[in-house]
Amino acid sequence: MITLYGDVTKTRANRCSWMLKEIGIDYVNEPLAFRPGAEKPAAFLALNPNGKCPTLQDGDLVLYESLAINLYLAKRYGGALGPQSPEEEALMMQWSFWVATEVEKPLLLTAAIRHLFEPKQPADEELAIAMKRLSRPFSALEQHLQDRDFILGDRFTAADLNVAAVMHFIPIAEIDVSTFTAMKRWLETCLDRPAAIDVQSVNFRVPTPKSSRDIFAMFV
């Protein structure tokens, strides 16, 4: 039996629950979520010394880092969601690393500025910087999707899931992506999948942090 540690409404475990639901495999969810500085159970730290969620246990294998967990699940259990060749596997890893390095931080910051900062805190400069950083990766994905339905071609795969699981913050951040027509169509298609329910229910309205420095410890 697979066990997924992490509250799907408060941690990146929602990405992994999406994958588990897509592949239709039975699993147990332990809905852990830790506030910064909170004491963590010794049994959990024995599994993941980083003390963060999600963590996945599949028999003797213990994995952490949500996108890596999803790539493993897709390859081992995912059928058509997983790679059908070494080339596809490389592309799935490429796009998963891409969204983590190019998109996630400025997108999460934009959502935080819009919803979590103290009322009337001056954030215009930070918002402008985050939006400028997002324009290039959004343009890159838009161009890539011009002649294909999904990232790898004509089928939904782990690459789409991993990228969309990060980009689901676009509507939360109230970013207008109407000019990115292919990307918008693709993201809506991904998030409309029934298995994406946990990503769609993420609870971003948590107690207000003081500044952007407090944001990135929240969804771990």
Backbone bond lengths (Angstrom), bond angles and torsions (degrees), N, CA, C in turn:
res aa  C-N    CA-C-N  psi(-1)  N-CA   C-N-CA  omega(-1)  CA-C   N-CA-C  phi
1 M - - - 1.460 - - 1.520 110.12 -
2 I 1.314 116.47 135.03 1.455 122.38 176.84 1.521 108.95 -85.37
3 T 1.324 115.82 137.77 1.458 121.53 174.00 1.516 108.83 -118.94
4 L 1.328 115.92 129.30 1.456 122.78 176.83 1.517 108.24 -110.89
5 Y 1.322 116.12 118.31 1.454 121.95 178.63 1.528 109.23 -95.78
6 G 1.343 115.87 124.35 1.451 120.66 177.85 1.508 111.63 142.13
7 D 1.321 116.28 134.41 1.461 122.67 176.76 1.531 108.29 -71.71
8 V 1.321 117.70 121.69 1.466 121.02 -174.74 1.517 112.82 -73.48
9 T 1.341 118.40 -10.00 1.467 120.77 176.67 1.518 112.05 -97.31
10 K 1.328 118.36 -10.07 1.460 120.58 -173.48 1.522 114.17 -131.31
11 T 1.314 118.30 -7.91 1.465 120.98 -178.88 1.520 109.82 -133.67
12 R 1.322 114.90 171.82 1.458 120.45 178.65 1.526 112.94 -71.16
13 A 1.318 116.63 4.99 1.467 119.88 172.64 1.518 111.45 -60.08
14 N 1.346 117.42 -21.44 1.469 118.63 179.46 1.521 111.78 -63.01
15 R 1.334 117.45 -29.07 1.466 119.85 176.76 1.530 110.41 -65.77
16 C 1.327 114.70 -40.46 1.465 119.27 -177.29 1.529 111.26 -75.59
17 S 1.329 117.15 -35.52 1.461 118.50 176.25 1.529 110.28 -66.03
18 W 1.337 117.05 -34.20 1.462 120.38 174.79 1.525 109.65 -59.34
19 M 1.328 116.93 -48.27 1.462 120.01 179.99 1.522 111.15 -62.58
20 L 1.315 117.50 -44.82 1.460 120.54 -179.48 1.524 111.42 -61.42
21 K 1.327 116.68 -38.54 1.468 119.87 177.60 1.522 110.98 -69.53
22 E 1.325 117.64 -37.20 1.466 120.61 178.61 1.524 111.42 -61.34
23 I 1.329 116.29 -42.70 1.464 118.70 -176.16 1.531 111.46 -85.39
24 G 1.338 117.33 -8.49 1.454 120.71 173.40 1.510 114.63 70.77
25 I 1.324 116.72 35.37 1.456 120.24 -178.00 1.525 109.73 -103.46
26 D 1.328 116.57 143.21 1.458 120.69 178.02 1.523 110.23 -70.86
27 Y 1.329 115.71 140.52 1.463 120.01 177.10 1.516 109.12 -155.18
28 V 1.313 114.44 162.76 1.461 122.33 175.82 1.519 107.39 -109.94
29 N 1.333 116.22 135.98 1.461 120.79 177.39 1.529 109.87 -109.60
30 E 1.334 114.84 125.91 1.457 121.87 171.92 1.526 106.81 -103.15
31 P 1.336 118.81 105.00 1.466 121.43 -168.49 1.531 114.00 -79.24
32 L 1.322 115.67 66.88 1.461 120.60 179.66 1.518 110.66 -84.70
33 A 1.321 115.28 144.21 1.466 121.95 172.42 1.518 106.95 -154.16
34 F 1.312 116.84 133.54 1.455 120.97 -174.80 1.520 110.51 -122.18
35 R 1.314 116.03 130.17 1.444 120.31 172.15 1.529 109.04 -75.25
36 P 1.343 118.14 153.10 1.469 120.16 178.05 1.522 111.30 -54.26
37 G 1.326 115.16 128.60 1.451 121.00 178.97 1.516 114.90 87.77
38 A 1.323 117.00 -5.91 1.461 119.97 -179.26 1.524 110.81 -72.61
39 E 1.331 115.72 146.13 1.459 120.39 177.30 1.525 109.40 -71.42
40 K 1.317 116.08 139.71 1.459 121.50 -176.92 1.518 110.30 -114.35
41 P 1.330 117.20 142.79 1.466 120.11 -176.38 1.517 111.70 -60.02
42 A 1.328 115.74 140.68 1.464 120.67 -179.71 1.522 111.62 -60.57
43 A 1.323 116.40 -35.90 1.469 119.27 -179.31 1.517 111.06 -64.38
44 F 1.347 117.25 -36.70 1.458 119.98 178.09 1.526 111.04 -71.75
45 L 1.331 117.09 -40.30 1.463 120.26 178.26 1.526 111.62 -64.26
46 A 1.320 116.92 -27.40 1.464 119.65 176.30 1.521 110.88 -67.49
47 L 1.339 116.56 -31.10 1.459 120.74 176.40 1.523 111.28 -78.56
48 N 1.314 115.96 -46.59 1.460 121.45 -177.06 1.526 108.77 -133.29
49 P 1.333 117.60 98.91 1.466 120.32 -177.91 1.523 113.34 -61.57
50 N 1.357 117.94 -19.27 1.459 120.42 175.35 1.528 111.65 -70.56
51 G 1.323 116.65 -20.48 1.454 120.79 176.77 1.515 114.33 70.31
52 K 1.342 117.07 28.67 1.461 120.13 -176.64 1.523 111.43 -121.85
53 C 1.328 114.14 155.82 1.456 121.65 175.63 1.525 108.72 -111.05
54 P 1.338 115.76 146.59 1.454 127.62 9.90 1.529 112.56 -85.95
55 T 1.309 112.79 156.18 1.454 122.51 168.44 1.516 106.38 -132.47
56 L 1.322 116.34 138.92 1.462 121.09 -178.31 1.518 109.16 -120.69
57 Q 1.332 115.55 134.17 1.464 121.36 174.28 1.515 108.62 -118.44
58 D 1.322 115.90 121.20 1.462 122.87 178.79 1.517 106.95 -126.78
59 G 1.325 116.19 93.87 1.450 119.87 -173.74 1.521 109.78 65.98
60 D 1.328 116.37 -125.22 1.458 121.14 179.71 1.524 112.75 -84.65
61 L 1.318 116.82 -8.55 1.463 120.67 -177.69 1.521 110.40 -87.81
62 V 1.336 115.51 130.12 1.456 121.79 173.82 1.528 107.87 -120.46
63 L 1.332 115.81 128.06 1.462 121.52 -178.60 1.511 110.14 -128.38
64 Y 1.312 115.87 145.83 1.453 121.00 167.03 1.518 108.55 -133.55
65 E 1.332 116.15 174.10 1.464 126.90 -168.09 1.537 108.37 80.45
66 S 1.323 115.08 110.73 1.464 121.71 -168.59 1.526 113.63 -59.15
67 L 1.320 118.00 -42.42 1.458 119.47 -177.21 1.526 111.22 -70.42
68 A 1.344 116.87 -35.48 1.461 120.46 175.92 1.526 110.60 -66.31
69 I 1.328 116.80 -40.35 1.465 120.72 176.09 1.529 109.99 -57.49
70 N 1.317 116.49 -45.43 1.458 119.78 -178.08 1.515 112.63 -66.15
71 L 1.322 117.43 -38.59 1.466 119.87 177.54 1.527 110.55 -63.99
72 Y 1.318 117.19 -39.00 1.463 120.96 176.60 1.524 110.99 -63.81
73 L 1.337 116.24 -49.38 1.464 119.76 -178.61 1.525 111.38 -60.68
74 A 1.325 116.20 -40.31 1.462 119.70 -179.09 1.518 111.38 -65.36
75 K 1.336 115.66 -41.49 1.468 118.55 -177.69 1.524 111.74 -71.58
76 R 1.331 116.68 -38.36 1.464 119.27 -175.86 1.522 113.18 -83.02
77 Y 1.331 116.64 -38.92 1.462 120.05 -171.39 1.528 114.17 -123.68
78 G 1.321 118.39 -7.60 1.454 120.96 -162.74 1.501 117.72 -84.45
79 G 1.342 119.26 -8.94 1.458 118.76 -179.70 1.513 111.07 58.04
80 A 1.337 116.36 -122.50 1.456 121.33 -177.02 1.524 112.62 -67.31
81 L 1.330 117.48 -19.70 1.458 119.40 177.04 1.529 111.34 -73.15
82 G 1.314 116.05 -22.45 1.453 121.03 -176.86 1.510 112.53 -92.95
83 P 1.336 116.63 175.05 1.463 120.71 -178.08 1.523 112.21 -70.06
84 Q 1.326 114.81 137.94 1.461 121.19 177.55 1.526 111.79 -101.44
85 S 1.327 116.38 -0.47 1.462 122.04 -179.94 1.517 108.55 -161.83
86 P 1.335 117.88 162.83 1.471 119.42 175.20 1.513 112.30 -59.14
87 E 1.332 116.91 -33.43 1.463 120.04 179.25 1.529 110.62 -64.90
88 E 1.341 116.76 -43.52 1.459 119.30 177.94 1.526 111.37 -65.06
89 E 1.308 116.88 -38.88 1.460 119.19 178.62 1.526 110.86 -61.48
90 A 1.329 116.26 -42.64 1.466 120.19 178.65 1.519 111.06 -62.47
91 L 1.336 117.19 -41.07 1.462 120.25 179.69 1.530 111.94 -68.21
92 M 1.325 117.20 -36.72 1.458 119.77 176.31 1.521 110.96 -62.49
93 M 1.332 116.78 -42.31 1.456 120.33 177.25 1.523 110.52 -66.04
94 Q 1.331 116.78 -42.50 1.460 120.44 -179.53 1.525 111.42 -56.39
95 W 1.345 116.99 -50.89 1.455 120.19 -176.63 1.518 112.32 -70.13
96 S 1.332 117.17 -31.45 1.464 120.07 176.57 1.529 110.65 -67.32
97 F 1.335 116.71 -43.50 1.470 119.78 176.84 1.526 110.23 -66.63
98 W 1.315 116.24 -37.97 1.465 121.53 -178.95 1.525 111.41 -59.58
99 V 1.320 117.01 -49.49 1.465 118.92 -176.27 1.528 111.00 -67.76
100 A 1.341 116.58 -32.48 1.464 119.75 179.40 1.520 111.77 -70.15
101 T 1.331 117.05 -36.96 1.460 120.10 -175.20 1.521 113.51 -91.51
102 E 1.330 117.76 -32.07 1.457 121.22 -173.12 1.532 113.62 -99.10
103 V 1.316 117.26 -26.25 1.472 119.55 -169.11 1.525 113.30 -117.02
104 E 1.309 117.97 -43.50 1.466 120.12 -164.39 1.531 113.27 -59.79
105 K 1.305 118.24 -50.27 1.465 119.84 -174.44 1.527 112.58 -63.91
106 P 1.348 120.19 -51.51 1.469 117.71 178.98 1.522 113.38 -66.28
107 L 1.335 117.53 -30.29 1.464 119.50 178.75 1.521 110.90 -70.49
108 L 1.320 117.34 -43.05 1.452 121.09 177.77 1.527 110.54 -64.26
109 L 1.324 116.56 -39.11 1.459 119.97 177.94 1.527 111.19 -64.07
110 T 1.328 116.76 -41.30 1.464 120.07 178.44 1.528 111.04 -61.41
111 A 1.323 116.80 -44.39 1.461 120.08 177.97 1.527 110.94 -62.83
112 A 1.321 116.33 -38.19 1.459 120.18 -179.97 1.520 111.70 -66.79
113 I 1.326 116.44 -42.90 1.464 120.12 178.67 1.521 110.55 -60.28
114 R 1.330 115.61 -40.14 1.463 119.62 -176.79 1.526 112.62 -72.93
115 H 1.344 117.80 -29.23 1.461 118.75 -169.02 1.525 116.03 -125.68
116 L 1.320 118.43 -22.60 1.459 118.69 -169.25 1.513 115.54 -111.23
117 F 1.312 117.96 -23.86 1.456 118.82 -176.66 1.519 110.86 -66.61
118 E 1.315 115.51 157.40 1.455 120.54 177.21 1.526 109.50 -58.54
119 P 1.322 117.42 145.44 1.470 119.68 -177.97 1.522 112.44 -52.79
120 K 1.323 113.50 134.75 1.462 122.89 175.05 1.525 113.75 65.50
121 Q 1.326 117.76 13.85 1.469 118.03 174.85 1.523 108.40 -65.15
122 P 1.307 119.28 130.04 1.468 120.32 178.53 1.526 110.77 -62.14
123 A 1.319 115.71 116.77 1.464 119.38 -177.04 1.526 111.35 -137.49
124 D 1.321 117.58 9.51 1.457 120.13 -175.47 1.519 112.02 -59.36
125 E 1.326 116.85 -41.47 1.466 119.69 -177.66 1.517 110.92 -66.50
126 E 1.351 117.14 -44.40 1.459 120.38 178.40 1.526 110.84 -62.90
127 L 1.320 117.07 -40.04 1.453 121.13 179.43 1.524 111.01 -63.70
128 A 1.323 117.64 -43.09 1.461 121.40 179.92 1.530 110.54 -63.23
129 I 1.325 117.41 -40.62 1.462 121.07 178.93 1.524 110.66 -64.15
130 A 1.347 116.24 -45.19 1.465 120.20 -179.52 1.523 110.75 -62.64
131 M 1.322 117.68 -43.65 1.451 120.44 -179.25 1.532 111.23 -65.83
132 K 1.315 117.14 -36.83 1.467 119.81 177.40 1.518 110.45 -64.57
133 R 1.314 116.84 -39.54 1.462 120.35 179.31 1.523 111.59 -66.98
134 L 1.324 117.55 -29.44 1.465 120.76 -178.77 1.525 112.65 -80.02
135 S 1.305 117.87 -23.39 1.462 120.00 -173.61 1.525 111.97 -62.36
136 R 1.318 117.51 -37.76 1.462 119.22 -178.06 1.525 112.62 -69.81
137 P 1.360 119.69 -50.85 1.469 117.50 178.08 1.529 113.13 -64.83
138 F 1.334 117.99 -34.40 1.455 119.09 175.93 1.527 110.69 -61.22
139 S 1.311 116.40 -41.91 1.470 120.54 179.17 1.518 110.81 -65.43
140 A 1.336 116.45 -38.52 1.466 120.03 179.91 1.525 111.11 -64.56
141 L 1.334 117.23 -44.14 1.464 119.79 179.21 1.518 110.82 -68.77
142 E 1.312 117.08 -38.49 1.461 120.95 176.97 1.527 110.70 -57.23
143 Q 1.316 116.75 -46.69 1.464 120.33 179.64 1.520 111.22 -64.35
144 H 1.334 116.41 -40.53 1.461 120.60 -178.73 1.520 111.81 -63.22
145 L 1.327 117.18 -34.50 1.467 121.44 -175.03 1.525 113.53 -90.06
146 Q 1.311 118.19 4.88 1.462 120.88 -178.24 1.525 112.41 -60.41
147 D 1.325 116.98 -37.20 1.465 119.52 -173.85 1.525 112.78 -121.30
148 R 1.329 116.89 25.66 1.470 120.17 178.56 1.519 109.31 -151.67
149 D 1.320 116.47 151.31 1.461 121.46 -179.91 1.515 112.26 -78.00
150 F 1.327 116.59 -35.54 1.459 121.92 -177.90 1.519 109.14 -132.16
151 I 1.311 116.41 172.94 1.462 120.32 -171.44 1.517 112.20 -61.43
152 L 1.328 117.54 -39.31 1.463 119.59 179.54 1.520 113.26 -95.45
153 G 1.318 117.81 -1.15 1.462 118.73 178.70 1.504 112.58 140.57
154 D 1.332 116.66 -114.84 1.466 120.31 -171.28 1.517 113.94 -105.97
155 R 1.341 118.84 8.12 1.465 120.12 178.43 1.527 110.44 -135.17
156 F 1.329 114.58 149.48 1.458 122.87 175.93 1.519 108.95 -72.67
157 T 1.335 117.02 129.69 1.460 121.23 -178.50 1.528 110.38 -135.01
158 A 1.328 114.55 -178.72 1.462 120.56 176.99 1.515 111.99 -59.36
159 A 1.325 117.86 -28.15 1.466 119.87 176.82 1.517 110.65 -62.91
160 D 1.322 117.17 -46.14 1.470 120.80 177.81 1.524 110.84 -62.92
161 L 1.318 116.89 -44.24 1.451 120.77 -177.59 1.526 110.69 -62.15
162 N 1.330 116.85 -47.41 1.466 119.61 -177.62 1.524 111.88 -64.46
163 V 1.314 116.86 -40.24 1.462 119.82 -179.76 1.538 110.38 -71.36
164 A 1.325 116.85 -45.89 1.467 119.99 -179.28 1.524 112.05 -65.88
165 A 1.333 116.91 -31.11 1.462 120.36 179.28 1.521 112.09 -65.83
166 V 1.321 117.16 -25.53 1.466 121.14 171.68 1.522 110.29 -84.02
167 M 1.327 116.27 -44.62 1.462 120.26 -173.89 1.526 113.55 -75.04
168 H 1.326 117.96 -2.60 1.466 118.28 175.98 1.523 110.88 -65.03
169 F 1.334 117.94 -12.00 1.459 120.55 176.11 1.529 112.45 -76.04
170 I 1.331 117.81 -9.23 1.471 119.67 179.66 1.528 111.37 -58.47
171 P 1.336 120.42 -52.80 1.472 118.23 177.67 1.520 112.88 -66.40
172 I 1.323 117.92 -32.96 1.463 120.30 177.59 1.526 110.15 -63.54
173 A 1.343 115.78 -39.90 1.461 121.16 179.86 1.529 112.37 -78.93
174 E 1.321 116.86 -3.06 1.472 122.64 178.42 1.535 110.95 58.29
175 I 1.319 115.53 42.72 1.461 120.90 178.24 1.520 108.76 -90.42
176 D 1.311 116.71 128.87 1.456 122.26 177.96 1.526 108.81 -80.68
177 V 1.326 116.82 110.49 1.462 121.33 179.64 1.526 110.48 -112.65
178 S 1.335 116.85 24.14 1.462 120.03 -176.48 1.525 112.38 -63.32
179 T 1.324 117.92 -25.74 1.468 119.91 178.21 1.519 111.98 -77.29
180 F 1.322 117.27 -17.93 1.463 121.64 177.01 1.531 107.65 -95.77
181 T 1.311 116.07 73.05 1.468 120.44 -167.89 1.525 113.14 -64.77
182 A 1.324 117.45 -41.65 1.465 120.01 -179.40 1.526 110.70 -68.88
183 M 1.321 116.82 -42.46 1.459 120.64 179.02 1.523 110.56 -64.72
184 K 1.314 117.23 -42.23 1.463 121.31 179.94 1.523 110.48 -62.35
185 R 1.337 117.25 -46.16 1.463 121.11 178.78 1.518 110.41 -60.83
186 W 1.331 117.27 -44.41 1.462 121.51 179.83 1.525 111.55 -62.82
187 L 1.340 117.66 -45.72 1.463 120.83 -177.47 1.525 110.62 -64.65
188 E 1.310 117.48 -41.86 1.464 120.34 178.71 1.524 110.88 -62.76
189 T 1.331 116.45 -39.80 1.467 120.53 177.99 1.522 111.04 -62.30
190 C 1.321 116.66 -43.68 1.466 120.76 -179.87 1.523 111.55 -65.34
191 L 1.324 116.85 -46.62 1.460 120.37 -175.50 1.522 112.79 -75.45
192 D 1.327 117.37 -14.63 1.462 121.05 175.43 1.529 112.72 -80.38
193 R 1.326 117.54 -8.62 1.454 120.04 179.86 1.530 109.31 -66.44
194 P 1.336 118.19 135.94 1.470 120.33 -177.41 1.520 113.76 -55.87
195 A 1.320 117.77 -32.78 1.466 120.70 -177.42 1.518 112.88 -72.26
196 A 1.334 117.83 -10.62 1.471 121.14 -178.95 1.519 112.31 -83.42
197 I 1.312 117.94 11.99 1.459 121.79 -172.29 1.533 112.48 -58.70
198 D 1.340 118.53 -37.71 1.461 119.76 -177.01 1.525 111.86 -71.85
199 V 1.324 116.86 -35.99 1.456 119.82 175.54 1.527 109.99 -64.42
200 Q 1.309 116.83 -39.33 1.451 121.29 -178.42 1.524 112.62 -69.59
201 S 1.325 117.54 -22.22 1.466 120.64 -176.26 1.515 112.57 -98.80
202 V 1.325 118.56 10.84 1.460 120.98 -177.83 1.523 110.54 -56.19
203 N 1.322 115.19 136.41 1.462 121.61 -178.64 1.519 109.37 -96.27
204 F 1.335 116.47 98.96 1.462 120.30 -178.76 1.518 112.00 -92.36
205 R 1.312 117.36 -12.82 1.471 119.14 -176.40 1.532 109.30 -92.28
206 V 1.324 114.16 81.95 1.457 122.33 -179.23 1.514 108.45 -110.81
207 P 1.343 119.15 172.96 1.457 119.92 -178.17 1.518 112.77 -50.32
208 T 1.321 116.17 137.30 1.458 123.51 -169.29 1.517 112.38 -67.04
209 P 1.347 118.12 124.82 1.452 121.15 174.55 1.516 110.64 -79.42
210 K 1.315 116.33 165.31 1.450 120.97 -177.46 1.523 112.57 -77.74
211 S 1.319 117.90 -35.99 1.459 120.40 -176.01 1.509 109.08 -159.61
212 S 1.347 116.03 -178.76 1.461 120.48 -178.81 1.511 112.51 -63.03
213 R 1.331 117.71 -22.25 1.462 119.65 -179.23 1.520 111.44 -65.09
214 D 1.338 116.58 -25.14 1.468 120.47 -177.57 1.527 112.99 -88.65
215 I 1.329 117.48 -8.62 1.456 120.73 -170.52 1.521 112.04 -70.05
216 F 1.335 116.67 -46.89 1.454 119.27 -164.07 1.518 113.78 -77.76
217 A 1.338 116.83 -7.36 1.466 119.78 173.96 1.515 111.63 -86.10
218 M 1.323 117.47 -5.55 1.454 120.21 -171.12 1.528 112.97 -82.61
219 F 1.323 117.45 -41.90 1.458 121.01 -176.19 1.521 108.23 -105.65
220 V 1.345 116.61 78.26 1.461 121.57 -175.13 1.510 110.01 -131.50
